[in-house]
Amino acid sequence: MGASIAFNLASLGARDVALVDRAGIAAGATSKAMGGVRQQFSTAAEVRLAQASIRFFEDLGAPLFEQVGYLFLATTEQGLEELEERRGLQAELGVPVERVDPSFVEGLRTADVLGAVNCATDGIADPPAVTRELVRRALKLGVEVRERTDAATLEADLLVIACGPWSPELAATRGVELPVRPLCRQLLETGPLELPERLPMVLEAETGFHFRRRGDKLVLAMPDPEPRWGFEEAVDESLVEDRLGRLHYRYAPAADTSIKRSWAGLYDMTPDAHPILGEVADGVFTACGFSGHGFMQSPAVGRALAEEILGESPSLDLSPYRLDRFESGMSFPETLVL
């Protein structure tokens, strides 16, 4: 997110822009992300952010982004009803999401599937590599990159806070309280498999279980039974067997595989699972609280926020994402948090 904002500021003519990280580039949550890029959200505001972002990813192309699709499976009547409701909203907004027969994915178990939708323009990306590409472009435009530097120690006319779950810590140094808290999520990676290059991201609508191809391996994830709030990034080994069993059931080519690697990272959650964007104090802007969707929305947010910072009319309506919505009681909760 920070790299996208810095790049867009510079591309719009801003000077003396510094991208600052107290660790290294893409060393935090970005390095641990699943890397999915989708337009299939449950609120119009989130869909529009995703639509604007997908064009940037399309221009990047392979190997940074592969447009293999996002396949949602419903296995209950209620799940199917909710899937259809979301599909209707998405289609009204111009997302090319379609009802499909999921058996087009060879080896996918579909006997219990009541319905499925796929958006062929969604896909999978490499978050650290995309970030490095943004930084490369930003450097060419004169952005200064400072790694292993605490932004709180720097003199700046304007500060943009895009630190994921660590954003409240930096905001507090400017007297701003952000309702953002860390949620630990874990990912598991299988051993090598023979996989089709066009394997879509596959998701079970009711459970949130999902998996994607990454090279010759599969990466899988699912919400924990009980949310794990806090900064501890630990894998809950007690859940591994269950997740692996779900993969064995759903995708026959992985029936004999095992988990070879696992890791945990942090989501920056807000009360309504929508980000906090815009000016929060004099000379202080935020881009945080993305609740697991920051990487996939970074192109659109980076552009629109840079435009707003420079006094231009933003290319996207950022008004639904202001900090003061929590005081006014406005709510438009995103239900599809994976």
C-alpha distance (Angstrom), angle and dihedral (degrees) to the residues before:
residue distance angle dihedral
M1 . . .
G2 3.80 . .
A3 3.79 91.8 .
S4 3.79 91.2 50.7
I5 3.80 93.1 49.6
A6 3.81 92.6 46.8
F7 3.81 92.3 48.2
N8 3.79 92.6 48.4
L9 3.80 93.2 46.6
A10 3.79 89.9 53.7
S11 3.80 93.7 44.1
L12 3.81 88.6 54.1
G13 3.80 90.8 54.0
A14 3.80 103.7 -94.2
R15 3.79 115.8 149.2
D16 3.81 133.1 -157.8
V17 3.80 91.6 35.2
A18 3.81 116.3 162.1
L19 3.80 125.9 -168.8
V20 3.79 106.0 -152.6
D21 3.80 129.5 -169.8
R22 3.78 125.7 171.1
A23 3.82 88.3 -148.7
G24 3.80 119.8 24.7
I25 3.77 138.2 -65.6
A26 3.83 110.3 -63.1
A27 3.79 90.3 -6.8
G28 3.80 96.4 130.8
A29 3.80 132.5 48.5
T30 3.82 92.5 -25.2
S31 3.79 92.0 65.0
K32 3.81 90.5 55.0
A33 3.80 100.2 42.9
M34 3.80 125.4 124.0
G35 3.80 89.4 -128.7
G36 3.78 99.6 -138.1
V37 3.80 118.4 155.1
R38 3.80 114.4 -161.3
Q39 3.77 142.4 160.7
Q40 3.80 94.5 -162.1
F41 3.81 102.3 107.5
S42 3.78 130.4 142.1
T43 3.83 99.5 -125.4
A44 3.79 128.5 59.8
A45 3.81 93.4 -129.8
E46 3.81 92.5 57.0
V47 3.81 92.3 44.3
R48 3.81 90.7 54.9
L49 3.80 92.1 50.6
A50 3.80 89.4 50.8
Q51 3.81 94.0 47.1
A52 3.77 91.8 52.9
S53 3.80 90.9 48.0
I54 3.80 97.1 48.2
R55 3.80 91.4 67.3
F56 3.79 90.9 60.1
F57 3.79 91.8 49.9
E58 3.81 90.5 48.1
D59 3.79 89.7 55.1
L60 3.81 90.4 50.8
G61 3.79 91.4 53.6
A62 3.79 126.8 172.3
P63 2.97 136.3 17.9
L64 3.82 90.5 19.4
F65 3.81 92.8 45.6
E66 3.79 130.2 17.1
Q67 3.79 117.6 -167.1
V68 3.81 97.3 -144.8
G69 3.79 98.0 139.5
Y70 3.80 137.5 -116.9
L71 3.80 115.0 -99.5
F72 3.82 117.4 -161.3
L73 3.81 117.9 -164.8
A74 3.81 124.6 -160.3
T75 3.80 118.5 -160.0
T76 3.84 100.5 174.2
E77 3.79 133.9 52.5
Q78 3.79 91.6 -116.2
G79 3.79 91.4 48.4
L80 3.79 90.6 50.4
E81 3.79 91.9 49.3
E82 3.81 91.4 51.9
L83 3.80 91.3 44.8
E84 3.81 90.5 52.8
E85 3.81 91.6 47.2
R86 3.80 90.8 53.7
R87 3.79 92.0 44.1
G88 3.80 90.0 54.4
L89 3.80 92.3 53.0
Q90 3.79 92.5 45.3
A91 3.81 93.2 48.5
E92 3.82 91.3 49.3
L93 3.80 88.0 56.3
G94 3.79 92.6 50.5
V95 3.80 101.7 -99.4
P96 3.84 108.4 148.2
V97 3.81 93.7 -130.2
E98 3.79 116.2 152.0
R99 3.78 140.1 -174.0
V100 3.80 107.1 -111.1
D101 3.77 143.2 178.9
P102 3.83 100.0 -111.4
S103 3.80 91.8 -151.0
F104 3.81 87.0 85.8
V105 3.82 83.4 86.9
E106 3.79 101.8 79.3
G107 3.79 112.3 -130.2
L108 3.80 95.5 17.0
R109 3.82 113.3 133.9
T110 3.80 106.7 -129.1
A111 3.83 105.0 160.0
D112 3.82 90.9 108.7
V113 3.82 95.6 41.2
L114 3.82 114.6 110.6
G115 3.78 95.5 -176.3
A116 3.78 143.1 -14.0
V117 3.78 140.0 -161.6
N118 3.77 129.9 -161.5
C119 3.79 134.2 -168.7
A120 3.78 107.1 -157.4
T121 3.81 93.7 -163.8
D122 3.81 92.9 60.2
G123 3.77 117.4 87.4
I124 3.77 152.7 144.1
A125 3.79 130.7 -70.1
D126 3.80 143.0 -177.2
P127 3.84 104.5 -112.0
P128 3.85 99.3 -165.0
A129 3.82 91.9 45.2
V130 3.81 92.6 48.4
T131 3.81 89.4 49.4
R132 3.79 91.5 50.9
E133 3.81 89.5 50.5
L134 3.80 90.7 52.7
V135 3.80 90.0 49.0
R136 3.81 90.5 49.3
R137 3.79 90.5 53.8
A138 3.80 92.0 44.5
L139 3.81 91.8 52.1
K140 3.81 90.3 53.3
L141 3.80 88.1 55.7
G142 3.79 92.7 52.5
V143 3.81 102.0 -96.1
E144 3.79 112.8 153.4
V145 3.80 115.1 -133.8
R146 3.79 118.0 -152.3
E147 3.78 116.6 -175.8
R148 3.81 125.3 -172.5
T149 3.78 89.2 24.3
D150 3.80 127.1 125.6
A151 3.80 108.5 -132.5
A152 3.81 90.2 -152.2
T153 3.81 88.9 70.2
L154 3.80 95.7 54.8
E155 3.79 130.4 94.7
A156 3.80 110.0 -127.5
D157 3.79 137.6 161.6
L158 3.78 89.2 -143.6
L159 3.79 132.0 18.9
V160 3.80 125.6 -158.5
I161 3.79 112.6 -164.9
A162 3.80 112.2 -151.8
C163 3.80 101.8 149.9
G164 3.80 101.1 128.5
P165 3.82 111.5 -139.8
W166 3.82 90.5 -3.5
S167 3.83 91.8 60.5
P168 3.83 95.6 97.5
E169 3.80 89.6 57.7
L170 3.81 92.4 57.5
A171 3.80 93.4 38.8
A172 3.80 90.3 55.0
T173 3.81 89.8 62.5
R174 3.82 86.1 63.2
G175 3.80 94.4 45.6
V176 3.81 95.4 -103.1
E177 3.80 124.7 131.1
L178 3.80 115.1 -151.9
P179 3.84 121.8 -165.6
V180 3.79 92.5 -136.2
R181 3.79 124.0 125.9
P182 3.81 133.6 176.3
L183 3.79 122.6 -105.8
C184 3.80 119.3 -168.4
R185 3.81 116.0 -133.3
Q186 3.80 127.5 176.5
L187 3.79 135.9 -148.6
L188 3.80 130.4 -160.0
E189 3.79 128.8 -154.5
T190 3.80 126.6 -156.6
G191 3.75 129.9 -144.2
P192 3.83 120.6 -95.5
L193 3.81 117.2 -55.1
E194 3.78 138.1 174.6
L195 3.80 101.4 -104.2
P196 3.79 134.4 172.2
E197 3.80 113.7 -110.9
R198 3.81 91.0 -131.1
L199 3.80 96.9 52.5
P200 3.82 105.9 142.5
M201 3.75 126.1 -139.2
V202 3.81 101.3 -88.8
L203 3.80 119.8 -150.5
E204 3.78 134.6 179.9
A205 3.79 104.9 -140.1
E206 3.79 96.8 -150.7
T207 3.81 101.2 43.3
G208 3.79 101.4 29.8
F209 3.81 90.2 -130.4
H210 3.81 109.0 149.8
F211 3.78 141.9 163.6
R212 3.79 139.9 -170.9
R213 3.77 138.8 -172.5
R214 3.80 117.3 -103.0
G215 3.78 107.3 -179.8
D216 3.79 107.2 -54.5
K217 3.81 93.7 -21.5
L218 3.78 137.4 74.4
V219 3.79 123.7 -125.4
L220 3.80 115.3 -156.4
A221 3.77 135.8 -173.4
M222 3.78 143.0 168.1
P223 3.81 136.6 175.8
D224 3.80 113.0 -88.7
P225 3.82 118.2 -109.5
E226 3.80 87.9 -115.8
P227 3.82 121.2 26.4
R228 3.81 113.2 -110.2
W229 3.79 105.7 -143.4
G230 3.77 118.8 -167.3
F231 3.78 142.9 56.4
E232 3.80 97.7 -76.4
E233 3.80 107.9 117.2
A234 3.79 102.5 -158.8
V235 3.79 134.4 143.6
D236 3.80 114.5 -123.3
E237 3.79 99.7 -137.9
S238 3.80 91.3 -168.2
L239 3.81 89.1 72.0
V240 3.81 97.6 50.5
E241 3.81 96.9 84.3
D242 3.80 92.0 50.8
R243 3.82 93.1 49.8
L244 3.78 92.1 46.8
G245 3.80 90.7 49.2
R246 3.80 90.3 53.4
L247 3.79 90.1 52.3
H248 3.82 92.0 48.2
Y249 3.80 89.7 52.0
R250 3.79 98.3 44.3
Y251 3.81 101.3 40.7
A252 3.81 118.1 37.8
P253 3.85 97.1 -164.2
A254 3.82 87.2 64.4
A255 3.81 95.1 48.3
D256 3.81 94.3 113.4
T257 3.77 99.9 35.4
S258 3.80 127.6 110.9
I259 3.79 135.4 -157.2
K260 3.79 112.5 -91.3
R261 3.79 101.0 172.6
S262 3.79 138.0 18.7
W263 3.78 136.5 178.7
A264 3.79 141.8 169.2
G265 3.78 133.7 -136.3
L266 3.78 139.9 172.6
Y267 3.78 135.2 -97.1
D268 3.82 117.2 -155.4
M269 3.80 100.8 -133.9
T270 3.80 129.3 -163.7
P271 3.82 125.0 -167.7
D272 3.83 91.8 -100.2
A273 3.83 98.2 31.7
H274 3.81 91.2 -116.2
P275 3.80 124.1 117.4
I276 3.79 128.3 -105.3
L277 3.80 109.6 -123.1
G278 3.77 134.2 174.8
E279 3.80 139.6 25.4
V280 3.80 114.5 -17.7
A281 3.81 98.6 170.3
D282 3.76 136.5 2.3
G283 3.80 105.2 -56.4
V284 3.81 93.5 -5.8
F285 3.80 122.5 111.0
T286 3.79 129.7 177.4
A287 3.79 136.8 -151.9
C288 3.79 105.0 176.3
G289 3.78 144.0 103.6
F290 3.79 94.6 72.0
S291 3.80 92.2 152.5
G292 3.79 95.0 -142.0
H293 3.82 98.0 -37.2
G294 3.80 102.1 84.7
F295 3.78 99.6 105.2
M296 3.79 95.0 50.0
Q297 3.82 92.7 46.3
S298 3.81 97.1 42.0
P299 3.84 97.5 99.5
A300 3.81 94.9 55.6
V301 3.79 95.5 38.7
G302 3.80 92.4 46.0
R303 3.79 91.6 54.4
A304 3.79 98.2 42.3
L305 3.80 95.3 45.0
A306 3.81 92.1 47.1
E307 3.80 88.9 52.5
E308 3.79 91.3 50.6
I309 3.81 93.0 47.1
L310 3.80 89.9 53.9
G311 3.79 93.4 49.8
E312 3.79 96.6 -104.4
S313 3.77 125.9 130.0
P314 3.82 105.6 -94.4
S315 3.80 116.3 -116.0
L316 3.81 87.7 -133.0
D317 3.79 130.5 43.5
L318 3.81 105.2 -105.8
S319 3.80 95.4 174.6
P320 3.84 94.9 101.1
Y321 3.80 89.5 60.9
R322 3.81 102.1 56.2
L323 3.78 120.1 130.1
D324 3.79 93.2 -125.0
R325 3.82 91.8 66.4
F326 3.78 88.1 85.9
E327 3.80 90.3 59.1
S328 3.81 94.2 46.9
G329 3.79 93.5 48.5
M330 3.82 94.9 -121.4
S331 3.79 110.4 155.9
F332 3.77 134.7 -177.9
P333 3.80 102.8 158.2
E334 3.77 119.1 -160.2
T335 3.81 107.9 -131.7
L336 3.78 99.3 -172.9
V337 3.80 101.3 76.5
L338 3.78 110.0 151.6
